[in-house]
Amino acid sequence: MQVLKLYNTYTKKIVDFQAINPPLVGIYVCGPTVYGHPHLGHARGPIVFDVLHRYLNHLGYKVRFVRNVTDVGHLVNDGDDGDDKVAKKAKLEQLEPMEIAQFYTDSYHLMLQQLNVLPASIEPRASGHIIEQIEMIQTIIENGFAYEANGSVYFDVIKYSKTNEYGKLSGRILDDLIAGAGNDSRELEGQNEKRNANDFALWKKASQEHIMQWSSPWGKGFPGWHIECSAMSKKYLGSTFDIHGGGMDLLFPHHESEIAQSVACSHQSPANIWMHHNMITINGQKMAKSLNNGISMQDFFKGNSPLLEKAYSPMTLKFFVLQAHYRGTLDFSNQALIAAEKGLHRLMTAYTTLQTIKPTENSSDLNIESFQKRCFEALNEDLNTPILIATLFEMVTLINNLSSDTQSINSKEFDLLKNIYHSFVFDILGLANESNSNSQHLDGLMQLLIDIRHEAKIKKDYALSDEIRNKLITLGIQLKDGKDGTTFSLN
């Protein structure tokens, strides 16, 4: 079996995955900022890293999967002297910030359950790790890479860059960042406290009316956005761990700053491999409130959006996401989702059909092991789920041929085929055979039509029998007559 290879954003190369302490694997993934319901763009990360989580489990690793919840400290920028996003929402709705955080954390968890995403091993909250963040900031100050100014603490980017490369992860050049900051005429609150405009906040002094604030050696305040992930990943995975994941939108400044903080504190980069998934776009455009093209997950599953032609199930969305490689842009469209819905139905129908096949004891020329080999090769090549799915559809063709007696299979090959199919469809991709009302209604309706057609054939009313078959074909539904009865599939 080949070695798992993953694209490391830090080195810009595909590298062999080698666990630091096998069979243990530590993964940290940036989780949600909980001030609103999750939207379509929030689904891709959990789906991508769930496949990684499941595949490493399948390979025999013991995975500690840590995904944080940002419930404090997420300011728009260091110059924002107002409340962070959670606190702003709390003021708007006249609730306690932790009520807001809990409500939308529950909403996020519901999305994960609907998408059949494995739960995190640990799900730390930023507000529950203030002490760890303060201690890390103190160490960074002691090491000479941060300074206090009027009750706030800032990371000294220029001092750090004298011995380290700030910008390597994102491909930014510090001189360009400095030049850009120098040309920015905006005057932001607190910017004059900084030694350099690119220095970022580790701790922010809180105004008296600021809702979320804690005591610190520098006075009342709250942590910066970046420090929380550095502190929590270190606490639960150590100074250096195997994989850090997140969206490409977090490359800069969040992940870039995480690396700088961890090196400044522990003298080593936090993760051996950095993995980043690309974004979901809608009809070629980035999702944005200003474009009014965002779709909440609640609305997506109910079809309550002018951008949707119908409601789509959670597994349809998951299959849609998995049909594209995680590093490529994924463009949402109703046409693509309808195609994904049909493809998912083919996979699930084939699994049902698989259970009805009767193996023979005759030898065959089938090479089932080649399917297994190609499935592993696809995932080992940087989690190439599109190639894996293409291989699974080849298996669907074989299953349908076996069902119609076009091909035969012996018991040993059949057991291997069932094992491969179940492992990669359900255990690794994490798809589920949904039993929602829509599929139940379709199954019931189709069984009624199959029974009517069967009665017509008994009565030798072949015109009606053919008419039912032909009308269904125009609707994208194909009937398949076999020795054990008639089945249907969506084309």
N, C-alpha and C positions, 0 to 999 in steps of 0.2 A: 504494500500500500504506500502511496506517495505521502510525503510530508505536507502538512497543511501550510499553505503559503498565503500571506496577507500583505496588502499594500500598506506600508508604513508612511503616513503623511509627513512624518518628521524627516525621513531620509529620502522621500520621493521615490522609493523603490519597493518592489515586491520582495519580501524576505521570508525565510523559513521561520515558522513559529516554533520556538523552543521555550517551554515553561521554565521559570526561574527555579521553582521547587516542585518538580513533578512528583506525584500526579496532581498537585494543587495548582490551581490557576486563579489569579486575581484579576477581576475586571471591574473598572469603574466607568459608569456612563452618566453623563449629565442629564438630570431629570427635569421635571417641569417647574416653572415659576407659577405658583398656584394662585392666580388672581382672576381666572376666567375658565370657562369650559374648554376642554381640548378641541382643537379643530383638525381639519384634514391633514395639515402639515405636521401635526404632532404624532401621527400614526406611523410614519416611515421609520423613525429611529427605533421605537420598541419592536417593530416587526423584524428589522435587520438584525439587531443585537439579540433578539430571541432566537433566531436561527443559529447565530454564533454560539450562544449559550447551550442550546439543545445539541448542536453538533459536537461541541467539546464534551458534553456529557456522554454522547454516543461513543466517542472515541475512548472513553474510560477515565477522563479527567474529573477531578472533584472541584467544581467551580464555586468560588465565592463571588457572587454578582452583586455589586453595590451600585445603587441608583439613588441619588439624592433628591430631596425636595427643597426648592428654594422658597422659603416663606418669609425671608427678610433680607434686606441689603441689596436688592436689585434696582439700583437707580438708573435713570436714563443715561446719566453721565456724572462725572465727579463734581461738576458745577451745579448740579441739581440740589437746591437747598430745601426742597419739599420732601414729601414722604416717598418711600419706595412704592412699587406697583401694588403690593398687597395692602399697604396702609392707605393708599389712595382709594382703593376699592372699598375698604372698610369705612372710610369717611363718607363715601358716596352712598353706601347702603346703610349707614348708621349701625354698624356692627363692630364687634371686637375683631381685630386683625386675625386672631387665631380661629375665629368662627369662619372668616373668609377662607383662610388656609385649609381648614378641615373640610369645608364644603366642596371646594374645588379639587382637593386631593382625592376625596371620595369619587368625584366625577371622573378624574383621571384613572383611578383604579377600575371603575366600571368599564371604561374604554379598553383597558388591558384585558379584563376578563372577557369582554365581548370578542376581542381579537385572539383569544386563547394564548396569551403571552404568559410565560412562566413568571411567578412572582420573584422579586429580588430576594437575595439572601439577607441583605440588610438594606433598609431604606432610611438613612439618616436625614434629619431636618436641620437646616442651618440654624434655626433658633434654639435647637437643643445642643448646639456645640459651640456656644459663645466662648466658653473657657478655653477650648482647644484653639480657637481662632486667635484669641488674645495672646495665648502662650506662643503661638507661631509668629505672630507679629513682633513680640518681644525679642524672639531669637533673631529675626531678620534685622531688627534695629541693632542688636548686639553685634551682629556680623557686619554691620556698616552699610547695609543696603536699603535702609529706610530712615525717615526722619519725622519728628513730630512738629506740627505747626498749628498753633492756636487750637489745640484739642483734637486735631485730625492727624492721621499718620499717612504718609505717602511713600510709595516705593520709588527709589532713586534709579531710574532707568539708565541714565548716562553712567553713573557709578558702576552699575551692574554690567553694562556693555563694555567696560574696560577689560574685563576678564572673561566675559561670556557673550554669546551671540543672541541678543534680543531681536526676534523677527525671523529666526530660522524656520520655525514651524509654518508660519503663514507666508513666508517669502517676502516679508517687508524689510526694507532697508532703513535703519535708524536715521541716517542722514536725511533721507526723504521725508520721514515722519516729522523730524525736527523742522525741516523747511516748510512742510505743509502746515504745521502748527503755528509757525512764525507768520505765515501768510493769512492765517485765520483772524479776521478782525473782530470776531465775537468775543465779548467780555462776559465770562461766566463767573458766577458767585464762587469764591474759593480758589479760583485759578491763580490769583496773585500770591497765594500761600505756597505754591509749588516752586521748586527750584527750576523745573522744566515743564513745559506744557504737556509732555508725554508721560510724566509721572502719574501713577494711578493710585487711588485711595485704597489703603488697607483698612483704615478705620475712619469714620466720619463723625465729627462733632455734631450732636443733635441740638436743634433749636428747642426751646422750652416746650413748644406746642407739638413737637414730633412725637407720634404715638409710640413707636417701637424704639426703645432705647435701653441701654444697659450700662452699668458702672464699669469703668476700665481704669488703668493707670493714667490715662490721658483725659479723664473726665467722662461725663455721660455721652454716649454715642451709640453707633451701630456699625457692624462690619461691612467692608466693601464686598462687592459681588464675587470677585475672583478668589478671595481668601478662603471662602467656605469650602470649595471643592478641594483645595490643597490640604486644608486641615483634616477634612473628613476622609479623604482617600488615604492620607498618611496614617490616621488612627486605625482604620479597619483593614488596610492592605499593606501597610509598611511604607518606608521611604521610596522604594522602587517596586513596582508591581508589573504584571504582564501586559495588560491592554487597557488603554483609556479610549473611550468612544464618545461620539457626539455628532452633531450636525455640522456641516461645513460653515454654517453661519456663526459657529462658535470659535472658529480658527483664530480670529483676531477680533477683539483683544482678549477674550476670555481664556482660551487654552494657552495662548502665547504668554499671558500673565501668570497662569498656573505654573508653567514650566519655570519662569523666572523666580517666582516665590519659593518653589520647592528647592531649586538649586541654591538660592540665597539662604535657605534655612538648613537644608540637609546636605548640601554640596553634591547632589545628584539629581538627575532628571527623574520625574515621578513614574514614567511608564516606559517600558521597552518598545512598545508598538502603539502608535496613535492611529485610530481608525475613524474616518469621517464619511458619513453618508451624505448624498446630495439632496437637493430640495425637491418638493412636489410643486409643479407649476400648474396653472389652470388655463387651458387654451393658449399656452405659450407665454403666459404672464405670471410673474411672481405673485403669490397670494399677499394681499395687503388690504388694510382697512380702507385706505384712501381710494383703492380701486373697487371697493365693495364686492370683492370676489372670494371672500372667506366663507367656508362652510364648516359649522360646528359638527362634531361627530354625532351629536344627538339628531341634528337635522339631516345629516347624511344617511343615517339608518332609517329615518322616517320619510325621507324624500321631501322634506320641507325647505326647499331652496329653489329659487328661480333658475339656478344653474343646473338643476337635476331634472331629468326627464321622468325619473321614478326613484323609488327607494332601493338601496342596495344593501345586501347583508354584510355583516362583518367579515365573513370568510371570502366574499367576493372582493372586498377591499384588500384583504391580506393577499389573496392570489394575484390581484392586479399589481400590488407592490412588488411581489416576488418575481414577476415576469420581467422585471428590469433589473440590471445589475445595480447594486447599492451605490456605486460611485457615479452613476450616470443620472442625468436629469430625468425625472419622471413626470410626464405631462398628463394631467387629468383631462378626460373627456368622456361624455356619455357613451360614445361609440366604443372607446377602449374598455370601459367598465362592462358594457353589455357583452363584449367579446370575452372578457375575463369570467363573467358569469357563466357563459356557455362552456368555456374551458374547464372551469371548476366542476361543473355538472358532469362533464365527460369523465373527469378523474374519479369522482365519487360513484358514478354509475358503473364504471369499470370495476371498482372495488366490490360493489354489490354483486356484479356479474361473476367476479372471481370466486365468490363463495359457492356458486352453483356449479362450477366446473368439476367434472369427474375425470381424474387422471387415469391413464392406462398403465399397464406394466410393460408396454412395448418401448423399445429404445427410440429416441428421436434425435434429430440433428440440431436441436435447439441448444444454444449456448447461453444459459441464463446468467452464468457468472460474469459474462461480458457486460450485462446491464449493471450489475453491482459495481464492477470495476469503473465503468463510465460515470456512474452516480458519484462515487467517491472522488474521481478525478475532477469532476465539475466543482464540487465543494472545496476540494483542496486547492483549486486555482482561484484563490481570493473570493470564496463564497459565490461562485458563479451560478446563482439560482436559475437564470434563464436556460443555461445548458442542461442543468439538472431536470428542469420541467420538460424540456424537449425530449430528453431520454425517457422520462416517465410516460410521455404521450406515445412513444414507440412501444412501450410496454402495454399501453391501452390497446393499441392495434393488435398486439399479440393476444391479449386477453379476449378481445372480440372475435378473433380468428379461432381461438380455442373453444369459445362458446358456440360458434356456428359450425364446429367440427371441420373447419378448413385446415386446422393444424391439431396435433395431439401432443400430449406432454405426459411424462411418467411421474410417479409419486415423488421421487427425490427432487426433480426439477420443479415440480409444482409447489412443494413446501418452500423451496428457496425463493421462488417467484413471489409467493404470498408474503414471506418475510421481508424481502427487499421492498416491495410495494408499500407495505404497512410502515416499515421503518422510515422511509424517506418522505412519504406523504404526510403521515400523522406525527411520528416521533420527532423528526428533524425539521421539516417545514412548519410543523405545528398547525396544519390545517385540520378542520373538524367537519364531520358529516352533519351539517346543520339539519335540525328537524323543526324548522320554523313553519308557520302556518302556510306560507306561500308554496313551499315545496310539498307539504302534505296535500294541499289542494290540487297541485299539479299532478302528483302521483295518483290521487283519487280519481281525477278527471281522466287521466290517461288509461287507468285500469278500466274505467267505464267504457271508453272508446275501444279498447282492446277486446273487451267482452262482447260488445256489439258486433265488432268485426268478426270475432270468432263465431258468433251465432249466424252471421250472414254467410260465412264459408260453409257451415254445416248445412244450411238451407240452399247451398249452391247459388247464393246471390253474389256472384263474383263481381258484378258491377258495383255494388255497394261497398264490398270489401276493398276493391281497388280505389274507389272514390275516397274512402277514409284515409287510406295510405297516402294517396296523392295530395289531398288537402293538407295533411299534416306535414308533408315534405315542403310545401309552399310556406308553412309556418316555421320551418327550420327544425322540425322534429322527424326523426327517422325511426320507423318500426323495424325490428329485427326478429324474424321467425326462426326459432331454434327447436331442437328436439324436446326441450323442457318448457316450451311456451314462447310467448312473444314479449320482447322487452323494447324499450324506447331509449333514444339518446337525442340530445340537443346538438345540432350541427353548428 
